Amino acid sequence: MKKLIALCLAFAALPIFAQVTVDEKNVDLDGRKNGMVIYVPFGTKDEVEKSLKNEMKSWKGNFKGGKIMSVDDGKLKILTENTFDAWGKVEENSDGGCDVSIAIDLGGAMLSSKDHPGEYKAMETRMRQFAIDTAKDVVGDEVKEEEKILTDKEKELEDLEKDKENMEKEIEDWKKKIEENEKKIEENKSLQENKKGEIDEQKNKVIEVEKKKEAIK
């Protein structure tokens, strides 16, 4: 329950701009092209590039990496029965997260909402899901890291609680020992008084025996 509350508080603190967006824009990918810019709210440039690389490789064409990734003769049924060429790149966003730019040549015409409304909508939906999955994977890793830290801190608290219990038990044991020793001290005092009486009595006996010795003539 403690862990669940902590995680809920952590997610409640997430910024309100943590929203995936997909906008149709003129993008610079080996020249100006009509395309789309997808905002991924979480993730470093390297993390998002890795995700985009996997996404573009799934388009079943000839993939080439680099600052600007490309796919030649790709195939996606949601776009066309024919092959297409595509380009993509990742740039850091000044507000955090990354912008992913892509452009797709369907064979003489760049994908656009005006000329290919159905295909554009399908690709927009796919890329929105790509951004959501990417951001969730990144935050999911963060959650695992924070959960590990939380587990460590809970273990530290358990250790502290055990230490406190042990010290309290030691105090109780000491108290009992003190009570026992206080009783023994009182008994010891009584025994000392008795012993002093025995010593005085024995001293008198010694004196009497010495007198007896001296009386021998």
Sequence and secondary structure as in RCSB ss.txt:
>XXXX:A:sequence
MKKLIALCLAFAALPIFAQVTVDEKNVDLDGRKNGMVIYVPFGTKDEVEKSLKNEMKSWKGNFKGGKIMSVDDGK
LKILTENTFDAWGKVEENSDGGCDVSIAIDLGGAMLSSKDHPGEYKAMETRMRQFAIDTAKDVVGDEVKEEEKIL
TDKEKELEDLEKDKENMEKEIEDWKKKIEENEKKIEENKSLQENKKGEIDEQKNKVIEVEKKKEAIK
>XXXX:A:secstr
 HHHHHHHHHHHTS TT   EEEEEEEESSSEEEEEEEEESS  HHHHHHHHHHHHHTT SEEE SSSEEEEEE 
 TTT SS EEEEEEEEE TTSSEEEEEEEE SSSB  TTT HHHHHHHHHHHHHHHHHHHHHHHHHHHHHHHHHH
HHHHHHHHHHHHHHHHHHHHHHHHHHHHHHHHHHHHHHHHHHHHHHHHHHHHHHHHHHHHHHHHT  
